Amino acid sequence: MISKYRKQFNEEFSQEKYNQLKEILKEKSGLVPSFRISESPIFLTKKFEDKLIDATESIIDQIKNLPHETLQKAIPDNCQVPNDTDKPHFFTIDFGVCKNENGEIEPQLIELQAFPSLYAFQKVFEDTFCEVYPFLSEVRNKMPHEEFKNYLKELIVGNENPENVILLEIYPEKQKTAIDFIFTEKLLGIKTVCLTKIKKQGRKLFYENDGKLIEIKRIYNRVIFDELDRIPDLKIEFDFREDVDVTWVTHPNWFFKISKFLLPMLKHQFVPKSYFLHEFPENEKLENFVLKPLFSFAGSGVNLNPTKEITDAIEDKENYILQRKVTYESIFEDINGEFSKAEIRLLYIWRENDDRPILLENLGRMTKAAMVNVDFNKKDAIWIGSSNAFFAEE
């Protein structure tokens, strides 16, 4: 916590400014965000940021040292997609803001993914916070907007004409992240296309634009297998598992390889101990752990209080993990003197020729509930929802 910036923000905050924040986002996108926007940014110290980076760098090292065969085991047989890549294009990693036994605020790893999050939205969101509260500019992300844009353009569009690059989603207009799709289109000049609209001719894929068929050469993929499986009678011409002439950004196999599947293999003081359910040792107590399905998304299927009856009833135990519980610390004070908890997601890109990923932005989520998911909050709660973290010296 940085009391200086928290105090100044709370003194400057008003409902009018919150409405202004949301209105600017609506004006810039033409869309009302379908997820809750927090009234407040998250203020944390540079010391806490250093801990985040230290943990992430260690995790990256450990992932790089894992044998190829180990990562391949994460991919279900029915989800194997041809033409895999050596690296994921995206790497995102979530930490809870917790307190250790010595009373120090520290990060604790919650999960990690090789899947794009709200990259374009978060940059605009940070800019908008700074527009409404100009003092935030002194502690904002130091990466200039143009540099941020160039990184994403090089990664997603590459050397192709933007019209041959698409953001692929299933029913994009129904997705909570639709506002990010719009900001991505504006940033990169690409189209968002629904999977059901893809045309296939031989090994080539196409989408229709102004009555013309346009060949797709690169796919910025936002489709999750987990979601496809839940849609009955889905009619598509193109199955991911077909060998086609496109470049994936990022390749769908990485959704499985960088996931909760890795948690039992990672070691660091900021990484809670995890076990695959079928390997859970007898000397550990279930009540100290959270039960998580390996490949769920947005917190679905998580059980905060698993029992032996629940775990015994699970047949595919190798597809679940038990992760030691961490305690999120309520340290983010609102204008009523109440406190929120938070999670920080670091948003990295990993270019094909780079040894390590590059940190572009962060995403914050605030809550007053047991889980960092806005659906679990009381309707009249404040300082909850999607946010952005600002780091400064104490």
Residue pairs with C-beta under 8 A, 6 or more apart in sequence:
1 43
1 44
1 45
1 105
1 331
1 332
2 43
2 44
2 45
2 392
2 393
2 394
4 392
5 43
5 135
5 136
5 139
5 390
5 392
6 43
6 332
6 333
8 135
9 40
9 41
9 43
9 133
9 136
10 333
10 334
10 335
12 133
12 135
13 39
13 40
13 335
17 132
17 133
18 39
20 132
21 37
21 39
21 128
21 129
21 132
22 32
22 33
22 37
24 128
24 131
24 132
25 33
25 37
25 124
25 125
25 128
25 179
26 32
26 33
28 124
28 128
28 183
29 124
29 179
29 182
29 183
30 182
31 178
31 179
31 182
33 179
33 386
34 176
34 178
34 179
35 176
35 177
35 374
35 385
35 386
36 374
36 377
36 384
36 385
36 386
37 125
37 385
37 386
38 364
38 366
38 383
38 384
38 385
38 386
38 387
39 334
39 382
39 383
40 332
40 334
40 340
40 366
40 383
40 387
41 129
41 136
41 364
41 387
41 388
41 389
41 390
42 97
42 332
42 342
42 344
42 364
42 366
42 387
42 388
42 389
42 390
43 139
43 332
43 389
43 390
43 392
44 97
44 344
44 389
44 390
44 391
45 391
45 392
45 393
45 394
46 391
46 392
46 393
46 394
47 394
48 97
48 105
48 106
48 107
48 391
49 391
51 106
51 107
51 270
52 95
52 107
52 344
52 346
53 359
54 270
55 95
55 107
55 109
55 268
55 269
55 270
55 271
56 93
56 346
56 348
57 356
58 268
59 93
59 109
59 112
59 266
59 268
59 271
60 91
60 356
60 357
62 265
62 266
62 267
63 258
63 262
66 262
66 265
70 265
71 257
72 257
73 261
74 256
74 257
74 259
74 261
74 262
74 294
75 253
75 256
75 257
76 256
76 295
79 225
79 240
79 241
79 252
79 253
79 256
80 241
80 253
81 240
81 241
81 248
81 251
81 252
81 253
82 241
82 242
82 243
83 243
83 248
83 251
84 251
84 253
85 248
85 250
85 251
85 254
85 352
86 352
87 350
87 352
87 354
88 114
88 250
88 251
88 254
88 257
88 258
88 350
89 114
89 116
89 155
89 156
89 249
89 250
89 251
89 254
89 349
89 350
89 351
89 352
90 113
90 114
90 115
90 116
90 117
90 250
90 254
90 347
90 348
90 349
90 350
91 112
91 113
91 114
91 258
91 348
91 349
91 350
91 357
92 112
92 113
92 114
92 115
92 116
92 117
92 345
92 346
92 347
92 348
93 109
93 111
93 112
93 113
93 345
93 346
93 348
94 109
94 110
94 111
94 112
94 343
94 344
94 345
95 107
95 108
95 109
95 110
95 270
95 343
95 344
95 345
95 346
96 107
96 108
96 110
96 326
96 328
96 341
96 342
96 343
96 372
97 105
97 107
97 328
97 329
97 331
97 341
97 342
97 343
97 344
98 105
98 106
98 107
98 108
98 326
98 327
98 328
98 329
99 105
99 106
99 327
99 329
100 106
105 329
105 331
106 270
107 270
107 344
108 270
108 271
108 272
108 326
109 263
109 266
109 268
109 270
109 271
109 272
110 326
110 343
110 372
111 259
111 260
111 263
111 292
112 258
112 259
112 262
112 263
113 255
113 258
113 259
114 250
114 254
114 255
114 257
114 258
114 259
115 224
115 250
115 254
115 255
115 258
116 220
116 221
116 222
116 250
117 345
117 347
117 363
118 125
118 177
118 180
118 347
118 363
118 386
119 152
119 180
119 184
119 347
119 360
119 361
120 152
120 180
120 183
120 184
120 186
120 187
121 177
121 179
121 180
121 183
122 347
122 361
122 362
122 363
122 388
123 145
123 148
123 183
123 360
123 361
124 183
125 386
125 388
126 140
126 141
126 361
126 388
127 145
129 136
129 388
130 136
130 137
130 140
136 390
138 392
139 390
139 391
139 392
140 390
141 361
141 362
143 360
143 361
148 360
148 361
149 187
149 188
151 349
151 358
151 360
152 187
152 188
152 349
152 360
153 187
153 188
154 351
155 249
155 349
155 351
156 165
156 188
156 190
156 218
156 220
156 249
157 165
157 188
157 189
157 190
157 218
158 165
158 218
158 247
158 249
160 217
160 218
162 188
162 189
162 190
163 189
163 190
163 191
163 209
163 214
164 214
164 215
164 216
164 217
164 218
165 188
165 190
165 216
165 217
165 218
165 219
165 220
166 190
166 191
166 192
166 193
166 207
166 216
166 218
166 219
166 220
167 181
167 184
167 185
167 190
167 191
167 192
167 193
167 220
167 222
168 193
168 195
168 198
168 219
168 220
168 221
168 222
168 223
169 175
169 181
169 192
169 193
169 194
169 195
169 222
169 223
170 194
170 195
170 196
170 223
170 227
170 228
170 231
170 234
171 194
171 196
172 178
172 181
172 192
172 193
172 194
172 222
175 181
175 222
177 222
181 192
181 222
182 192
184 190
184 192
184 220
185 191
185 192
190 220
191 207
191 209
193 207
193 216
195 223
195 228
195 236
195 238
196 234
196 235
196 236
197 207
197 208
198 205
198 206
198 207
198 216
198 236
198 237
198 238
199 205
199 206
199 207
199 208
199 213
199 237
199 238
200 206
200 237
200 238
200 242
200 244
203 243
203 244
203 245
204 215
204 216
204 244
204 245
205 215
205 216
205 219
205 238
205 244
205 245
205 246
206 213
206 214
206 215
206 216
207 213
207 214
207 216
208 214
216 246
217 245
217 246
217 247
218 246
218 247
218 248
218 249
219 246
219 247
219 248
219 249
220 249
221 248
221 249
221 250
221 251
221 252
223 240
223 252
224 255
224 297
225 240
225 252
225 255
225 295
226 295
226 296
226 297
227 297
228 234
238 244
240 252
255 295
256 295
259 294
259 295
260 274
260 292
260 293
260 294
260 295
260 321
260 323
261 294
261 295
261 321
263 271
263 274
263 321
263 323
264 274
264 275
264 276
264 279
264 321
266 274
272 323
272 324
272 325
272 326
273 323
273 324
274 321
274 322
274 323
274 324
275 281
275 284
275 289
275 321
275 322
276 317
276 318
276 320
276 321
277 291
277 311
277 314
277 317
277 318
277 320
277 321
277 322
278 317
278 318
280 286
280 289
280 311
280 322
284 322
286 306
286 307
286 308
286 311
286 322
287 305
288 324
288 325
289 306
289 322
289 323
289 324
289 325
290 302
290 303
290 304
290 306
290 322
290 323
290 324
290 325
291 302
291 303
291 306
291 310
291 311
291 320
291 321
291 322
292 301
292 302
292 303
292 320
292 321
292 322
292 323
293 300
293 301
293 302
293 319
293 320
294 319
294 320
294 321
295 319
296 302
298 373
299 371
299 372
299 373
302 371
303 310
304 325
304 370
304 371
306 322
311 317
311 320
311 322
314 320
328 341
328 342
328 343
328 367
328 372
329 341
330 339
330 340
330 341
330 368
331 339
331 341
332 339
332 340
332 341
332 342
332 366
332 383
333 339
334 340
334 382
334 383
335 382
336 382
338 368
338 383
339 368
340 366
340 367
340 368
340 383
340 384
341 366
341 367
341 368
341 372
342 364
342 365
342 366
342 367
342 372
342 387
342 389
343 364
343 365
343 367
343 372
344 362
344 363
344 364
344 389
345 362
345 363
345 364
345 365
346 359
346 362
347 359
347 360
347 361
347 362
347 363
348 357
348 358
348 359
348 360
349 357
349 358
349 360
350 356
350 357
350 358
351 358
362 388
362 389
363 386
363 387
363 388
364 386
364 387
364 388
364 389
365 372
365 374
365 385
365 386
365 387
366 372
366 383
366 384
366 385
366 387
367 373
367 374
367 376
367 377
367 384
368 377
368 378
368 381
368 383
368 384
369 376
369 377
369 378
369 384
370 376
374 384
374 385
374 386
377 384
